[in-house]
């Protein structure tokens, strides 16, 4: 569903920022086909409304350090709100967990972890298993190579919204 107050120009601005990160006034205005001052005013409004959470560098981590990436699916023993809250609070405190999504279906969570080694990953899992988060079962998948990593295409996501 399209969010109230976002028009095609806002979507173009958000798409440009998503794809290129921080841009100069001139470059952003050029990419979205709008003059600099109104473009920058719109960007400020989008930031103030919370549509832009921040700017990040996409690091080539594999060129910087050897690391082990593991995908982990997790099912909790119980499914009460307090159980989910406790697990999520524990996960948020772990730097090694780089992504975690709650899912419906057979597993409750899918996590992506990055550790210096497989032994460090195992230590991470032992820490989680000994914590009071009631993990019933988990499955691990060693990532062997990254095939694709990208953000969703905002223009495509919003193209049919509200129709």
Backbone torsions as a table, in degrees:
resi	resn	phi	psi	omega
1	UNK	NA	134.8	-179.6
2	UNK	-71.7	134.1	179.2
3	UNK	-74.5	143.8	-179.4
4	UNK	-60.9	135.4	174.7
5	UNK	91.6	-5.7	177.9
6	UNK	-96.6	121.5	175.8
7	UNK	-108.8	-176.3	-176.6
8	UNK	-60.4	-35.5	179.2
9	UNK	-68.2	-41.8	176.6
10	UNK	-59.7	-43.0	179.5
11	UNK	-62.5	-41.3	177.9
12	UNK	-63.3	-40.8	178.7
13	UNK	-64.2	-48.5	179.8
14	UNK	-62.3	-39.4	178.3
15	UNK	-63.9	-42.1	179.7
16	UNK	-64.1	-43.3	179.6
17	UNK	-67.1	-39.6	178.7
18	UNK	-62.3	-41.5	-176.5
19	UNK	-78.7	-36.8	-171.1
20	UNK	-113.0	-9.7	-177.0
21	UNK	77.2	-152.0	179.9
22	UNK	-67.7	133.2	-179.2
23	UNK	-128.6	157.4	173.3
24	UNK	-68.7	160.6	177.5
25	UNK	-55.4	-45.4	-176.8
26	UNK	-64.3	-46.8	-177.5
27	UNK	-65.7	-44.3	179.0
28	UNK	-62.5	-45.4	179.2
29	UNK	-60.2	-39.9	178.8
30	UNK	-64.7	-43.8	-178.6
31	UNK	-65.2	-32.8	-176.6
32	UNK	-101.9	2.9	176.9
33	UNK	59.3	54.6	-179.8
34	UNK	-145.5	151.6	178.5
35	UNK	-70.4	157.2	-170.0
36	UNK	-57.7	-50.4	-174.2
37	UNK	-63.0	-50.9	177.9
38	UNK	-65.6	-32.8	178.5
39	UNK	-62.9	-47.1	-178.8
40	UNK	-66.5	-37.1	177.8
41	UNK	-63.2	-41.9	177.8
42	UNK	-64.9	-42.2	178.7
43	UNK	-60.2	-43.9	177.9
44	UNK	-59.9	-41.7	178.7
45	UNK	-65.3	-39.9	178.8
46	UNK	-65.1	-39.5	176.1
47	UNK	-64.3	-47.5	-178.4
48	UNK	-61.9	-33.3	179.9
49	UNK	-78.5	-6.5	176.9
50	UNK	87.1	13.2	179.3
51	UNK	-74.7	-21.5	178.6
52	UNK	-115.1	115.6	-177.5
53	UNK	-83.5	-24.8	-178.9
54	UNK	163.4	179.1	179.4
55	UNK	-120.0	136.9	-175.6
56	UNK	-136.2	150.5	174.3
57	UNK	-88.8	141.0	175.5
58	UNK	-94.2	93.7	-174.9
59	UNK	-80.5	143.9	173.5
60	UNK	-85.4	73.2	-173.2
61	UNK	-55.2	-36.8	-179.5
62	UNK	-65.4	-19.6	176.4
63	UNK	-88.9	-12.6	-176.8
64	UNK	-96.6	-39.5	-172.5
65	UNK	-154.4	149.6	170.5
66	UNK	-80.0	132.7	179.1
67	UNK	-150.1	165.6	178.7
68	UNK	-112.7	124.9	177.7
69	UNK	-109.2	128.6	-178.2
70	UNK	-130.4	134.6	172.9
71	UNK	-96.1	133.5	-176.6
72	UNK	-128.6	128.2	171.1
73	UNK	-100.5	139.4	-174.2
74	UNK	-130.8	135.2	171.8
75	UNK	-120.1	131.1	179.9
76	UNK	-87.2	155.9	179.5
77	UNK	-65.4	-45.2	-178.6
78	UNK	-120.6	158.9	-174.8
79	UNK	-125.2	46.5	174.4
80	UNK	-94.5	156.6	-179.4
81	UNK	-54.3	-42.2	-179.8
82	UNK	-61.4	-35.7	178.4
83	UNK	-66.9	-44.1	178.1
84	UNK	-64.5	-44.0	-179.9
85	UNK	-60.6	-43.0	-179.2
86	UNK	-65.0	-45.1	179.3
87	UNK	-62.5	-47.4	-177.2
88	UNK	-64.2	-37.0	176.9
89	UNK	-64.6	-40.5	179.0
90	UNK	-64.6	-42.3	-178.5
91	UNK	-65.8	-41.6	-179.3
92	UNK	-62.1	-23.9	-179.1
93	UNK	-85.9	-4.8	-176.7
94	UNK	-102.7	113.0	178.3
95	UNK	-61.7	-29.9	-177.3
96	UNK	-67.9	-23.8	177.0
97	UNK	-86.6	109.6	-174.8
98	UNK	-92.0	-24.1	176.1
99	UNK	-148.2	147.0	175.3
100	UNK	-152.9	126.7	176.8
101	UNK	-123.6	142.0	173.5
102	UNK	-83.1	138.9	-177.5
103	UNK	-129.4	157.9	171.2
104	UNK	-100.2	156.8	179.9
105	UNK	110.3	-143.0	-172.8
106	UNK	-70.7	-32.2	-180.0
107	UNK	-118.0	153.2	-178.0
108	UNK	-87.8	-32.3	-175.6
109	UNK	-142.3	151.3	168.9
110	UNK	-125.4	124.3	-177.1
111	UNK	-119.5	150.0	170.7
112	UNK	-115.5	130.9	-179.5
113	UNK	-122.5	152.1	174.3
114	UNK	-134.2	119.9	-179.5
115	UNK	-133.6	161.4	-179.5
116	UNK	-65.7	-22.9	-176.6
117	UNK	-159.9	170.8	176.1
118	UNK	-66.7	-36.0	177.2
119	UNK	-63.2	-39.1	177.6
120	UNK	-67.1	-36.4	175.4
121	UNK	-63.2	-44.5	-179.8
122	UNK	-61.3	-39.3	177.1
123	UNK	-63.4	-39.5	176.4
124	UNK	-59.7	-47.4	-179.7
125	UNK	-65.1	-37.7	177.2
126	UNK	-63.8	-37.7	175.6
127	UNK	-62.2	-46.0	179.3
128	UNK	-64.1	-43.4	-178.5
129	UNK	-66.9	-28.9	179.3
130	UNK	-88.6	-10.2	176.9
131	UNK	-76.3	165.5	-179.2
132	UNK	-87.0	60.3	-179.6
133	UNK	-118.4	0.1	172.6
134	UNK	52.1	57.5	173.7
135	UNK	-76.6	123.7	178.5
136	UNK	-81.0	-49.5	178.0
137	UNK	-155.7	158.2	177.2
138	UNK	-147.5	154.2	176.8
139	UNK	-127.9	142.1	-178.9
140	UNK	-116.6	146.9	178.5
141	UNK	-135.3	115.3	179.8
142	UNK	-75.9	124.5	176.9
143	UNK	-77.8	127.6	-178.7
144	UNK	-98.8	-30.7	175.0
145	UNK	-164.8	152.8	178.8
146	UNK	-87.0	123.1	179.3
147	UNK	-93.6	-41.1	179.9
148	UNK	-155.3	141.0	173.0
149	UNK	-146.4	116.0	-178.9
150	UNK	-156.4	167.8	173.2
151	UNK	-90.3	154.2	177.3
152	UNK	-62.1	150.6	177.5
153	UNK	-75.9	105.0	-175.4
154	UNK	-60.2	-41.1	-180.0
155	UNK	-60.8	-41.5	179.2
156	UNK	-69.4	-39.4	179.9
157	UNK	-63.2	-34.8	-176.1
158	UNK	-96.5	-5.4	-174.6
159	UNK	-58.5	-41.3	-176.8
160	UNK	-107.6	10.1	-179.0
161	UNK	-65.5	137.6	177.1
162	UNK	79.8	3.7	-180.0
163	UNK	-93.9	NA	NA
